[in-house]
Amino acid sequence: MLFSSVVLDAPAASQAGIAPYNLASDTVVNVSPADFLRVAEQRRAAMQVTASATASGLTAEVNAATGGVVVISVPYDPALRVTVDGAPARTFIANFGFVGVTMSGGKHTLALTMP
């Protein structure tokens, strides 16, 4: 699967151990699989994502009840370009190596372009 996402607000992302932070730090966050799945399923129920591959990456229509972090199952690379509704978006490492993007609630178009 090229794209999967769960929208989490900052406290939930922190609790689930996927908040944006420096992976080089000595901090380790342990979350039980059951707790992670519980939070992820609650958030997944509050959003719809329709994604498709493009010649240079992917596009997705995201409709989220609340704002939070969208995790794209593509290995993080600072050369990747992500836009939300046509505007450049800041990316960060999420889920220990994938692309994360902060997004507000509502309907948005996300595009990821690979170098």
N, C-alpha and C positions, 0 to 999 in steps of 0.2 A: 504494500500500500504506500503510495507516494505521499499522501496527506491524511493526517488524522489530527484532531484537535480536541482540546478540552479548555474551556474558558474558565479561569479561576480568578477570583479577586485576590489582592495581595495577601491578606491573612490566610486564605485557604491555600494559596500557592506555597506560602511559607510553611504552613502546617504539613502539607503534602511533600515538602522537601524539594520543590522545583522552583523556588523563587530565584530570580536572577542574582547570582553572586559569583565571586571569583572561585573557579574550580581549583586554583592553586592554593587556596587557603587550607588550613588544617581542620576546618570545621566539617564534621560529618553529620548529616541529618538522617536519622533512621525512622522510617515510617512503616508500619505493618502493611502488607499487601491488602489486607481487608479494609484498613482505614483509607488507604489510597483509593481503592476501587469504590468505596462508599462515596467519598467526596467527588471523584471523577464522574460517577453515574448521576449524582445529583446535578452537577453542572452540565453534563451532556444532555440531560433532559430539558434544560433551559435554553438550548441553542439548536440551530439547524445549520449545516454546512453542506454546500454543494460545490465540489471541486472537480477540476479537469486539468489534464496535462496540456501544456502548450509546447511549441517548438523550443522555447528557451527556458521553461520552468513549469509554473502552474498558476492557475487563477482559482479563486474561491469566492463564492457568495456566502457571507457569514451573517446570520441573524441571531443575535444574542440578547437575552433578557437583561443582562447586566454586563458591565465592562470587566475586563480582566486580561489574562494572558492567553494568547492563542499559541499553541505549540505545533509546529510543522515538523513532521517526521522526515526531515532532511538534515544531514549532518551540518552543524554550524560552520560557516565559512564567512569571514568578514567581507569577502568580495561579493557575496550574495546581495542582491538589491530587492527590497520589499517596499511596496507601496500599499497604502490603505486609502481607498477612494481617490487614487491618483496622486496622492502626496507621499513623499518619501517617509518611511517609518524606521525608527531605530530598532535594531535587532539585538538580541543577546542570547547567550547560551542558556537553554532550558532543558529540563529532563536529562541533565548530565551529558549534553553533547548535541542537542537538536536546536533548531531555530525557534526563538521565542519572539513574540511581538505583542506589545500592549495595545489593547483596542477598547474603545468605549462601547457601551451597549447600543443596540439598534442594528440596522441593516448596513452592511459594508461590503465593498469589493476589495479583496486582497489579491495582490499579484506578486509572485516571487520570480525573479529572473536570475538564472545561473550564469556565471561568467563564461 
